[in-house]
Amino acid sequence: MQKGLFITFEGADGCGKTTQLNLLAQYLEKQGKEILVTREPGAKGLGEKLREILLNYDGEVSDRCEFFLFLADRAQHIDTIVTPAIQSGKIVLCDRHIDSTTAYQGYGRGIDIDRINKLNMAATNNKKPDLTFVFDVDAKTAAKRVGKSKDRMESAGSAFFNRVRQGYLELAKQEPERIKVINAARSIEEVQEEVKKILLNFVK
């Protein structure tokens, strides 16, 4: 079986990652590539129900409970959607994955990073993405893009946002071959051109 690619799109809320994912999907499809677009949390099936709890539950959710819900969603997603697609030769473009949990629940919420890393690997069966884009923006720009209508995660405040942002930048320093940081404060077109350039260099 031909092996596909697993590419993830990361960054704090309002960074523009979803827009960039969709643009890259359109570009690759025009090149004749087989693409699967997915997301965490909330891939089709069980993931959709877990996403509703994680983002919109209006009661108290403990930090540890939140963490384990993300892991449960991830295990289901990898086993039933991502791995079969990669094994069939598809390019999987995923909106958030393991680095979101490390940045949000680790750097943001303060859960032990080593524990997160171990449990992330348990949830993914020791697999990491082939390539990860981190779209970096400052808190003011991000807040403006998100707007007034915020989900539970987006409402955590600027101090939380800054911890998450720094978490992503630290992860990129630790894994520079996999994680590529992109200045997402620029125009959509400029950012997309850099995404395509990085991907082209990667596949070469």
N, CA, C and O of each residue as an XYZ file, in Angstrom:
816
protein
N       0.850     -1.188      0.000
C       0.000      0.000      0.000
C       0.893      1.249      0.000
O       1.888      1.303      0.722
N       0.538      2.229     -0.797
C       1.276      3.486     -0.827
C       1.012      4.260      0.454
O      -0.133      4.356      0.897
N       2.062      4.814      1.052
C       1.909      5.581      2.277
C       1.619      7.037      1.942
O       2.312      7.645      1.126
N       0.601      7.584      2.571
C       0.269      8.984      2.365
C       1.042      9.876      3.316
O       2.094      9.494      3.827
N       0.509     11.073      3.550
C       1.126     12.047      4.443
C       0.116     12.502      5.486
O      -1.086     12.555      5.226
N       0.621     12.828      6.665
C      -0.214     13.359      7.731
C       0.312     14.740      8.084
O       1.392     14.871      8.662
N      -0.450     15.769      7.736
C      -0.039     17.163      7.940
C      -1.032     17.840      8.880
O      -2.242     17.795      8.657
N      -0.508     18.468      9.937
C      -1.391     19.110     10.913
C      -1.218     20.627     10.903
O      -0.155     21.156     10.578
N      -2.299     21.301     11.269
C      -2.361     22.768     11.271
C      -2.655     23.219     12.693
O      -3.680     22.861     13.273
N      -1.739     24.013     13.248
C      -1.805     24.367     14.661
C      -1.700     25.878     14.880
O      -1.325     26.637     13.986
N      -2.041     26.277     16.090
C      -1.943     27.679     16.475
C      -3.060     28.047     17.420
O      -4.060     27.336     17.524
N      -2.891     29.155     18.108
C      -3.915     29.626     19.034
C      -5.154     30.065     18.258
O      -5.080     30.353     17.063
N      -6.291     30.113     18.947
C      -7.543     30.497     18.297
C      -7.399     31.858     17.628
O      -6.859     32.795     18.217
N      -7.888     31.960     16.386
C      -7.812     33.205     15.638
C      -6.570     33.324     14.773
O      -6.341     34.372     14.168
N      -5.760     32.271     14.700
C      -4.508     32.348     13.934
C      -4.715     32.190     12.428
O      -3.830     32.541     11.648
N      -5.870     31.665     12.006
C      -6.146     31.495     10.585
C      -5.802     30.127     10.036
O      -5.785     29.939      8.819
N      -5.528     29.162     10.912
C      -5.106     27.833     10.469
C      -6.156     27.119      9.628
O      -5.810     26.448      8.656
N      -7.432     27.249      9.983
C      -8.486     26.548      9.246
C      -8.604     27.085      7.824
O      -8.796     26.320      6.878
N      -8.490     28.391      7.680
C      -8.510     29.005      6.347
C      -7.351     28.485      5.507
O      -7.531     28.152      4.336
N      -6.168     28.415      6.100
C      -4.991     27.945      5.373
C      -5.103     26.470      5.021
O      -4.678     26.057      3.942
N      -5.667     25.676      5.913
C      -5.884     24.254      5.630
C      -6.781     24.075      4.412
O      -6.473     23.299      3.507
N      -7.888     24.800      4.401
C      -8.846     24.673      3.294
C      -8.242     25.136      1.966
O      -8.495     24.531      0.923
N      -7.457     26.190      2.003
C      -6.805     26.676      0.778
C      -5.795     25.657      0.255
O      -5.704     25.426     -0.951
N      -5.036     25.048      1.170
C      -4.067     24.043      0.740
C      -4.776     22.811      0.187
O      -4.308     22.205     -0.777
N      -5.890     22.442      0.788
C      -6.662     21.299      0.289
C      -7.119     21.548     -1.145
O      -7.026     20.659     -1.992
N      -7.613     22.756     -1.418
C      -8.055     23.107     -2.765
C      -6.893     23.049     -3.755
O      -7.034     22.551     -4.872
N      -5.747     23.565     -3.324
C      -4.553     23.566     -4.185
C      -4.115     22.139     -4.514
O      -3.835     21.824     -5.671
N      -4.056     21.279     -3.502
C      -3.598     19.905     -3.714
C      -4.575     19.101     -4.568
O      -4.165     18.277     -5.385
N      -5.860     19.345     -4.373
C      -6.861     18.649     -5.185
C      -6.720     19.025     -6.658
O      -6.914     18.187     -7.538
N      -6.381     20.284     -6.920
C      -6.170     20.718     -8.300
C      -4.932     20.058     -8.903
O      -4.811     19.924    -10.121
N      -4.009     19.645     -8.015
C      -2.813     18.930     -8.477
C      -3.078     17.444     -8.664
O      -2.177     16.681     -9.013
N      -4.322     17.041     -8.429
C      -4.686     15.644     -8.608
C      -4.409     14.739     -7.420
O      -4.419     13.515     -7.557
N      -4.162     15.328     -6.252
C      -3.870     14.542     -5.059
C      -5.163     14.123     -4.355
O      -6.168     14.833     -4.386
N      -5.106     12.951     -3.721
C      -6.238     12.502     -2.908
C      -6.090     13.086     -1.503
O      -5.085     12.864     -0.828
N      -7.105     13.834     -1.074
C      -7.028     14.586      0.167
C      -8.123     14.151      1.135
O      -9.251     13.868      0.730
N      -7.776     14.101      2.421
C      -8.776     13.958      3.473
C      -8.610     15.131      4.427
O      -7.540     15.322      5.006
N      -9.665     15.911      4.590
C      -9.662     17.029      5.535
C     -10.408     16.594      6.785
O     -11.539     16.114      6.710
N      -9.762     16.766      7.939
C     -10.375     16.345      9.188
C      -9.967     17.305     10.301
O      -9.272     18.289     10.052
N     -10.403     17.016     11.536
C     -10.108     17.943     12.635
C     -10.135     17.221     13.979
O     -10.696     16.134     14.118
N      -9.508     17.864     14.962
C      -9.592     17.429     16.350
C      -9.865     18.643     17.228
O      -9.244     19.689     17.036
N     -10.767     18.529     18.173
C     -11.700     17.408     18.314
C     -12.815     17.530     17.288
O     -13.000     18.587     16.684
N     -13.544     16.461     17.094
C     -14.768     16.556     16.324
C     -14.778     15.958     14.947
O     -15.545     16.403     14.093
N     -13.943     14.951     14.695
C     -14.059     14.249     13.422
C     -15.396     13.514     13.380
O     -16.069     13.381     14.402
N     -15.770     13.047     12.219
C     -17.086     12.433     12.039
C     -17.326     11.292     13.027
O     -16.410     10.547     13.376
N     -18.565     11.177     13.462
C     -18.938     10.086     14.361
C     -18.819     10.490     15.814
O     -19.294     11.556     16.206
N     -18.188      9.645     16.617
C     -18.046      9.875     18.055
C     -17.377     11.216     18.343
O     -17.726     11.895     19.308
N     -16.421     11.593     17.508
C     -15.702     12.842     17.723
C     -16.610     14.060     17.764
O     -16.340     15.006     18.505
N     -17.682     14.052     16.979
C     -18.606     15.188     16.959
C     -19.271     15.383     18.317
O     -19.491     16.516     18.745
N     -19.590     14.288     18.990
C     -20.219     14.375     20.307
C     -19.214     14.859     21.357
O     -19.562     15.645     22.238
N     -17.960     14.385     21.260
C     -16.932     14.827     22.190
C     -16.625     16.315     21.993
O     -16.382     17.029     22.966
N     -16.634     16.783     20.744
C     -16.374     18.196     20.467
C     -17.425     19.089     21.118
O     -17.099     20.142     21.666
N     -18.671     18.670     21.058
C     -19.756     19.449     21.650
C     -19.535     19.630     23.148
O     -19.761     20.713     23.687
N     -19.098     18.576     23.815
C     -18.826     18.664     25.251
C     -17.639     19.588     25.516
O     -17.705     20.462     26.380
N     -16.561     19.388     24.772
C     -15.331     20.129     25.012
C     -15.471     21.626     24.779
O     -14.899     22.428     25.518
N     -16.222     22.002     23.763
C     -16.284     23.416     23.395
C     -17.501     24.153     23.935
O     -17.454     25.371     24.110
N     -18.588     23.439     24.201
C     -19.825     24.146     24.524
C     -20.514     23.728     25.819
O     -21.544     24.304     26.167
N     -19.980     22.744     26.545
C     -20.595     22.348     27.808
C     -20.556     23.523     28.777
O     -19.501     24.118     28.997
N     -21.719     23.858     29.361
C     -21.790     25.068     30.177
C     -21.585     24.834     31.669
O     -21.678     25.771     32.462
N     -21.306     23.591     32.056
C     -20.995     23.300     33.452
C     -19.495     23.270     33.678
O     -18.717     23.566     32.770
N     -19.091     22.917     34.881
C     -17.671     22.860     35.202
C     -17.027     21.631     34.559
O     -17.558     20.524     34.643
N     -15.883     21.841     33.921
C     -15.077     20.749     33.368
C     -13.681     20.878     33.973
O     -12.995     21.872     33.734
N     -13.260     19.899     34.742
C     -11.934     19.992     35.359
C     -10.853     19.909     34.284
O     -11.079     19.365     33.204
N      -9.673     20.458     34.595
C      -8.577     20.461     33.621
C      -8.191     19.043     33.222
O      -7.916     18.780     32.051
N      -8.170     18.127     34.190
C      -7.800     16.752     33.872
C      -8.869     16.056     33.032
O      -8.555     15.285     32.125
N     -10.132     16.336     33.343
C     -11.216     15.762     32.541
C     -11.126     16.248     31.099
O     -11.259     15.459     30.164
N     -10.901     17.538     30.923
C     -10.747     18.118     29.589
C      -9.619     17.413     28.832
O      -9.769     17.057     27.663
N      -8.507     17.221     29.507
C      -7.341     16.576     28.918
C      -7.673     15.164     28.429
O      -7.321     14.801     27.307
N      -8.342     14.372     29.255
C      -8.644     12.991     28.883
C      -9.718     12.907     27.799
O      -9.726     11.958     27.016
N     -10.606     13.869     27.744
C     -11.596     13.890     26.666
C     -10.909     14.120     25.318
O     -11.263     13.493     24.320
N      -9.925     15.023     25.297
C      -9.163     15.252     24.065
C      -8.412     13.985     23.649
O      -8.346     13.661     22.463
N      -7.854     13.277     24.616
C      -7.125     12.046     24.306
C      -8.049     10.966     23.758
O      -7.692     10.249     22.823
N      -9.240     10.854     24.344
C     -10.210      9.869     23.862
C     -10.607     10.167     22.425
O     -10.678      9.268     21.587
N     -10.864     11.437     22.153
C     -11.200     11.852     20.787
C     -10.057     11.515     19.837
O     -10.285     11.049     18.721
N      -8.829     11.752     20.283
C      -7.650     11.525     19.428
C      -7.473     10.052     19.091
O      -7.212      9.706     17.938
N      -7.613      9.185     20.083
C      -7.446      7.753     19.841
C      -8.456      7.244     18.823
O      -8.103      6.485     17.920
N      -9.710      7.659     18.965
C     -10.766      7.264     18.032
C     -10.465      7.789     16.632
O     -10.640      7.079     15.642
N     -10.020      9.016     16.562
C      -9.736      9.682     15.294
C      -8.598      8.989     14.534
O      -8.719      8.698     13.344
N      -7.501      8.732     15.237
C      -6.343      8.088     14.614
C      -6.694      6.688     14.121
O      -6.364      6.318     12.994
N      -7.363      5.912     14.971
C      -7.636      4.508     14.640
C      -8.657      4.331     13.517
O      -8.511      3.440     12.681
N      -9.690      5.176     13.495
C     -10.795      4.947     12.560
C     -10.779      5.832     11.321
O     -11.448      5.525     10.334
N     -10.025      6.927     11.362
C     -10.056      7.870     10.230
C      -8.665      8.130      9.641
O      -8.450      7.924      8.446
N      -7.731      8.579     10.469
C      -6.431      9.029      9.955
C      -5.582      7.874      9.418
O      -5.131      7.921      8.273
N      -5.363      6.851     10.223
C      -4.491      5.753      9.802
C      -4.987      5.045      8.542
O      -4.185      4.805      7.639
N      -6.277      4.701      8.440
C      -6.744      4.074      7.195
C      -6.530      4.961      5.964
O      -6.203      4.464      4.887
N      -6.715      6.272      6.128
C      -6.534      7.188      4.997
C      -5.077      7.247      4.562
O      -4.785      7.232      3.366
N      -4.165      7.315      5.517
C      -2.741      7.355      5.194
C      -2.309      6.061      4.513
O      -1.555      6.089      3.541
N      -2.781      4.944      5.017
C      -2.412      3.655      4.440
C      -2.928      3.492      3.014
O      -2.365      2.723      2.234
N      -3.990      4.206      2.671
C      -4.517      4.145      1.311
C      -3.835      5.143      0.380
O      -4.162      5.219     -0.804
N      -2.875      5.917      0.925
C      -2.111      6.843      0.104
C      -2.611      8.267      0.084
O      -2.111      9.078     -0.695
N      -3.587      8.600      0.918
C      -4.136      9.956      0.933
C      -3.249     10.917      1.729
O      -2.492     10.509      2.610
N      -3.365     12.196      1.395
C      -2.742     13.250      2.190
C      -3.793     13.725      3.183
O      -4.823     14.273      2.788
N      -3.538     13.518      4.456
C      -4.486     13.905      5.503
C      -4.102     15.280      6.033
O      -2.986     15.478      6.515
N      -5.029     16.223      5.942
C      -4.842     17.569      6.477
C      -5.725     17.690      7.709
O      -6.949     17.622      7.605
N      -5.113     17.868      8.869
C      -5.866     17.844     10.126
C      -5.783     19.179     10.865
O      -4.694     19.704     11.098
N      -6.931     19.712     11.224
C      -7.059     20.948     11.991
C      -6.926     20.602     13.473
O      -7.889     20.174     14.108
N      -5.726     20.792     14.013
C      -5.322     20.487     15.396
C      -5.030     18.997     15.594
O      -5.657     18.122     14.995
N      -4.028     18.752     16.481
C      -3.676     17.371     16.828
C      -2.893     17.398     18.146
O      -3.243     18.159     19.049
N      -1.834     16.578     18.272
C      -1.151     16.423     19.555
C      -0.579     17.727     20.109
O      -0.575     17.932     21.323
N      -0.096     18.610     19.232
C       0.542     19.840     19.707
C      -0.451     20.795     20.346
O      -0.076     21.599     21.199
N      -1.717     20.717     19.941
C      -2.745     21.527     20.597
C      -2.889     21.123     22.057
O      -2.999     21.979     22.935
N      -2.890     19.819     22.315
C      -3.027     19.354     23.694
C      -1.837     19.799     24.538
O      -2.006     20.227     25.680
N      -0.633     19.697     23.977
C       0.549     20.122     24.724
C       0.518     21.626     24.985
O       0.825     22.072     26.091
N       0.146     22.410     23.966
C       0.124     23.865     24.120
C      -1.000     24.331     25.039
O      -0.780     25.173     25.909
N      -2.204     23.789     24.852
C      -3.360     24.253     25.620
C      -3.427     23.653     27.023
O      -3.534     24.382     28.009
N      -3.364     22.325     27.108
C      -3.504     21.700     28.415
C      -2.176     21.699     29.197
O      -2.182     21.720     30.427
N      -1.056     21.674     28.490
C       0.243     21.707     29.144
C       0.669     23.117     29.498
O       0.647     23.505     30.666
N       1.053     23.881     28.496
C       1.513     25.248     28.743
C       0.375     26.160     29.212
O       0.585     27.041     30.046
N      -0.822     25.946     28.678
C      -1.950     26.803     29.050
C      -2.546     26.482     30.405
O      -2.711     27.376     31.235
N      -2.876     25.205     30.645
C      -3.542     24.788     31.884
C      -2.570     24.363     32.976
O      -2.944     24.307     34.147
N      -1.329     24.065     32.607
C      -0.343     23.707     33.613
C      -0.233     22.230     33.931
O       0.386     21.862     34.929
N      -0.824     21.369     33.100
C      -0.676     19.928     33.298
C       0.742     19.519     32.903
O       1.304     20.060     31.951
N       1.312     18.576     33.626
C       2.690     18.151     33.421
C       2.960     17.773     31.957
O       2.274     16.924     31.389
N       3.964     18.413     31.363
C       4.267     18.230     29.944
C       4.707     16.799     29.638
O       4.280     16.222     28.639
N       5.550     16.230     30.482
C       6.017     14.859     30.244
C       4.847     13.880     30.241
O       4.795     12.966     29.418
N       3.914     14.076     31.162
C       2.732     13.211     31.206
C       1.912     13.358     29.929
O       1.436     12.370     29.370
N       1.753     14.589     29.476
C       1.008     14.830     28.238
C       1.684     14.117     27.068
O       1.017     13.459     26.269
N       2.997     14.248     26.969
C       3.721     13.621     25.863
C       3.522     12.107     25.849
O       3.292     11.513     24.796
N       3.610     11.494     27.016
C       3.446     10.038     27.101
C       2.031      9.617     26.719
O       1.843      8.645     25.987
N       1.035     10.352     27.217
C      -0.349      9.984     26.941
C      -0.742     10.322     25.498
O      -1.566      9.628     24.902
N      -0.160     11.375     24.944
C      -0.375     11.669     23.522
C       0.099     10.503     22.670
O      -0.590     10.088     21.738
N       1.281      9.973     22.991
C       1.817      8.862     22.227
C       0.985      7.595     22.415
O       0.863      6.784     21.497
N       0.413      7.430     23.610
C      -0.477      6.286     23.828
C      -1.732      6.427     22.974
O      -2.222      5.442     22.421
N      -2.250      7.640     22.866
C      -3.475      7.881     22.099
C      -3.255      7.717     20.599
O      -4.178      7.347     19.873
N      -2.037      7.990     20.129
C      -1.754      7.923     18.685
C      -1.009      6.648     18.290
O      -0.623      6.482     17.132
N      -0.808      5.750     19.256
C      -0.036      4.528     18.996
C       1.379      4.871     18.533
O       1.915      4.268     17.603
N       1.970      5.868     19.219
C       3.359      6.303     18.990
C       3.610      6.906     17.612
O       4.715      6.807     17.079
N       2.597      7.523     17.044
C       2.763      8.173     15.740
C       2.657      9.692     15.892
O       1.857     10.206     16.673
N       3.489     10.388     15.119
C       3.432     11.844     15.057
C       3.168     12.276     13.617
O       3.403     11.498     12.692
N       2.683     13.502     13.409
C       2.481     13.988     12.040
C       3.806     14.039     11.271
O       4.875     14.163     11.869
N       3.722     13.942      9.958
C       4.912     14.093      9.129
C       5.367     15.545      9.100
O       6.565     15.831      9.079
N       4.404     16.459      9.098
C       4.692     17.894      9.003
C       3.615     18.664      9.762
O       2.430     18.341      9.684
N       4.047     19.686     10.497
C       3.104     20.502     11.267
C       3.367     21.979     11.001
O       4.501     22.446     11.102
N       2.312     22.704     10.662
C       2.379     24.158     10.510
C       1.828     24.809     11.777
O       0.736     24.467     12.232
N       2.583     25.745     12.341
C       2.085     26.550     13.463
C       1.938     27.981     12.968
O       2.908     28.609     12.544
N       0.718     28.482     13.029
C       0.423     29.839     12.554
C       0.445     30.779     13.757
O      -0.400     30.697     14.649
N       1.420     31.662     13.757
C       1.697     32.493     14.929
C       1.168     33.915     14.763
O       1.498     34.605     13.798
N       0.339     34.341     15.722
C      -0.160     35.721     15.754
C      -0.153     36.212     17.199
O      -0.140     35.411     18.134
N      -0.163     37.538     17.376
C      -0.211     38.104     18.720
C      -1.644     38.080     19.247
O      -2.591     37.860     18.492
N      -1.789     38.306     20.538
C      -3.088     38.194     21.205
C      -4.115     39.195     20.662
O      -5.290     38.857     20.518
N      -3.687     40.404     20.365
C      -4.610     41.425     19.876
C      -5.184     41.045     18.514
O      -6.388     41.164     18.289
N      -4.324     40.591     17.612
C      -4.768     40.180     16.280
C      -5.706     38.985     16.368
O      -6.732     38.935     15.690
N      -5.344     38.032     17.205
C      -6.162     36.826     17.360
C      -7.544     37.161     17.898
O      -8.547     36.655     17.392
N      -7.606     38.015     18.925
C      -8.886     38.384     19.535
C      -9.798     39.089     18.525
O     -11.011     38.881     18.516
N      -9.202     39.912     17.689
C      -9.971     40.629     16.666
C     -10.562     39.653     15.656
O     -11.697     39.822     15.211
N      -9.794     38.641     15.301
C     -10.262     37.657     14.321
C     -11.353     36.758     14.896
O     -12.305     36.409     14.198
N     -11.217     36.385     16.161
C     -12.215     35.512     16.793
C     -13.558     36.223     16.922
O     -14.609     35.615     16.722
N     -13.518     37.530     17.262
C     -14.761     38.295     17.399
C     -15.408     38.108     18.761
O     -14.779     37.601     19.690
N     -16.659     38.518     18.877
C     -17.351     38.500     20.160
C     -17.933     37.139     20.510
O     -18.102     36.825     21.688
N     -18.240     36.335     19.512
C     -18.837     35.024     19.755
C     -17.724     33.995     19.988
O     -17.045     33.578     19.049
N     -17.548     33.593     21.254
C     -16.445     32.708     21.616
C     -16.957     31.421     22.240
O     -17.952     31.423     22.964
N     -16.257     30.301     21.948
C     -16.583     29.053     22.633
C     -15.836     29.003     23.966
O     -15.173     29.969     24.343
N     -15.942     27.887     24.675
C     -15.361     27.786     26.016
C     -13.851     27.977     26.000
O     -13.307     28.633     26.888
N     -13.165     27.418     25.010
C     -11.712     27.538     24.932
C     -11.285     28.952     24.540
O     -10.297     29.473     25.057
N     -12.030     29.565     23.629
C     -11.682     30.905     23.157
C     -11.911     31.971     24.223
O     -11.395     33.082     24.107
N     -12.677     31.644     25.257
C     -13.021     32.608     26.300
C     -12.054     32.576     27.484
O     -12.324     33.189     28.517
N     -10.943     31.877     27.346
C     -10.039     31.676     28.487
C      -9.217     32.900     28.864
O      -8.633     32.925     29.947
N      -9.151     33.917     28.008
C      -8.455     35.150     28.356
C      -7.079     35.289     27.728
O      -6.497     34.317     27.247
N      -6.556     36.544     27.741
C      -5.301     36.847     27.049
C      -4.086     36.202     27.713
O      -3.150     35.809     27.017
N      -4.078     36.085     29.041
C      -2.941     35.456     29.717
C      -2.825     33.995     29.297
O      -1.728     33.493     29.052
N      -3.965     33.322     29.216
C      -3.991     31.932     28.765
C      -3.513     31.855     27.320
O      -2.703     30.993     26.979
N      -4.010     32.748     26.473
C      -3.599     32.783     25.065
C      -2.093     32.915     24.941
O      -1.472     32.212     24.145
N      -1.499     33.810     25.720
C      -0.057     34.028     25.620
C       0.739     32.806     26.063
O       1.792     32.517     25.495
N       0.249     32.088     27.068
C       0.918     30.860     27.487
C       0.847     29.808     26.379
O       1.818     29.099     26.117
N      -0.310     29.719     25.740
C      -0.483     28.776     24.630
C       0.450     29.136     23.476
O       1.115     28.269     22.909
N       0.491     30.402     23.143
C       1.358     30.849     22.049
C       2.816     30.510     22.328
O       3.505     29.974     21.460
N       3.286     30.814     23.521
C       4.667     30.506     23.874
C       4.918     29.000     23.875
O       6.013     28.537     23.558
N       3.886     28.251     24.237
C       4.003     26.792     24.192
C       4.273     26.288     22.789
O       5.143     25.443     22.579
N       3.525     26.811     21.828
C       3.744     26.418     20.428
C       5.153     26.765     19.962
O       5.801     25.965     19.286
N       5.624     27.947     20.319
C       6.959     28.366     19.894
C       8.034     27.489     20.522
O       9.049     27.199     19.890
N       7.816     27.070     21.759
C       8.762     26.175     22.425
C       8.772     24.807     21.747
O       9.836     24.220     21.553
N       7.605     24.302     21.390
C       7.523     23.008     20.703
C       8.265     23.062     19.368
O       8.937     22.103     18.988
N       8.143     24.181     18.662
C       8.827     24.324     17.372
C      10.344     24.311     17.547
O      11.063     23.801     16.688
N      10.831     24.870     18.656
C      12.268     24.838     18.929
C      12.740     23.407     19.190
O      13.858     23.035     18.832
N      11.877     22.614     19.817
C      12.233     21.244     20.162
C      12.211     20.316     18.947
O      12.989     19.364     18.883
N      11.323     20.588     17.980
C      11.191     19.723     16.798
C      11.176     20.545     15.510
O      10.165     20.575     14.808
N      12.282     21.209     15.195
C      12.303     22.103     14.029
C      12.118     21.412     12.684
O      11.670     22.039     11.724
N      12.456     20.128     12.604
C      12.283     19.416     11.336
C      10.806     19.165     11.028
O      10.394     19.178      9.868
N      10.025     18.938     12.067
C       8.589     18.656     11.874
C       7.728     19.903     11.953
O       6.810     20.071     11.150
N       8.007     20.776     12.903
C       7.134     21.923     13.180
C       7.700     23.189     12.553
O       8.814     23.610     12.863
N       6.913     23.786     11.666
C       7.319     25.006     10.963
C       6.421     26.170     11.406
O       5.200     26.116     11.259
N       7.039     27.212     11.946
C       6.297     28.383     12.418
C       6.162     29.395     11.287
O       7.135     29.731     10.613
N       4.936     29.872     11.095
C       4.646     30.840     10.035
C       4.043     32.103     10.647
O       3.133     32.027     11.473
N       4.546     33.245     10.244
C       3.981     34.523     10.688
C       2.607     34.692     10.049
O       2.496     34.973      8.856
N       1.558     34.516     10.861
C       0.197     34.528     10.328
C      -0.475     35.884     10.424
O      -1.676     35.999     10.180
N       0.287     36.921     10.780
C      -0.279     38.269     10.838
C      -0.338     38.908      9.453
O      -0.919     39.981      9.289
N       0.253     38.262      8.469
C       0.269     38.784      7.102
C      -1.032     38.444      6.376
O      -1.943     37.858      6.961
N      -1.111     38.812      5.117
C      -2.311     38.537      4.336
C      -2.493     37.035      4.131
O      -1.534     36.267      4.207
N      -3.718     36.633      3.873
C      -4.030     35.228      3.629
C      -3.191     34.693      2.465
O      -2.691     33.569      2.514
N      -3.044     35.498      1.438
C      -2.310     35.073      0.250
C      -0.821     34.861      0.549
O      -0.224     33.887      0.092
N      -0.226     35.782      1.321
C       1.189     35.650      1.660
C       1.441     34.406      2.508
O       2.416     33.685      2.301
N       0.548     34.169      3.461
C       0.695     33.005      4.328
C       0.566     31.722      3.518
O       1.331     30.778      3.719
N      -0.400     31.685      2.604
C      -0.619     30.483      1.812
C       0.572     30.179      0.914
O       0.917     29.013      0.725
N       1.201     31.197      0.362
C       2.375     30.977     -0.468
C       3.513     30.351      0.340
O       4.237     29.491     -0.163
N       3.667     30.785      1.593
C       4.714     30.190      2.424
C       4.378     28.743      2.773
O       5.265     27.890      2.807
N       3.106     28.464      3.031
C       2.669     27.094      3.319
C       3.029     26.181      2.147
O       3.608     25.112      2.341
N       2.690     26.602      0.951
C       2.971     25.785     -0.235
C       4.477     25.600     -0.448
O       4.927     24.519     -0.829
N       5.242     26.651     -0.202
C       6.696     26.565     -0.373
C       7.299     25.566      0.608
O       8.152     24.761      0.234
N       6.854     25.618      1.869
C       7.364     24.687      2.880
C       7.009     23.251      2.525
O       7.839     22.350      2.650
N       5.770     23.039      2.081
C       5.331     21.698      1.721
C       6.122     21.161      0.530
O       6.510     19.993      0.508
N       6.356     22.020     -0.456
C       7.109     21.592     -1.645
C       8.527     21.170     -1.253
O       9.032     20.152     -1.727
N       9.164     21.957     -0.386
C      10.509     21.610      0.059
C      10.513     20.326      0.873
O      11.469     19.553      0.818
N       9.442     20.100      1.628
C       9.342     18.911      2.468
C       9.237     17.642      1.617
O       9.928     16.657      1.876
N       8.384     17.671      0.615
C       8.184     16.469     -0.189
C       9.383     16.184     -1.089
O       9.579     15.047     -1.519
N      10.187     17.212     -1.376
C      11.405     16.988     -2.154
C      12.425     16.208     -1.351
O      13.516     15.925     -1.847
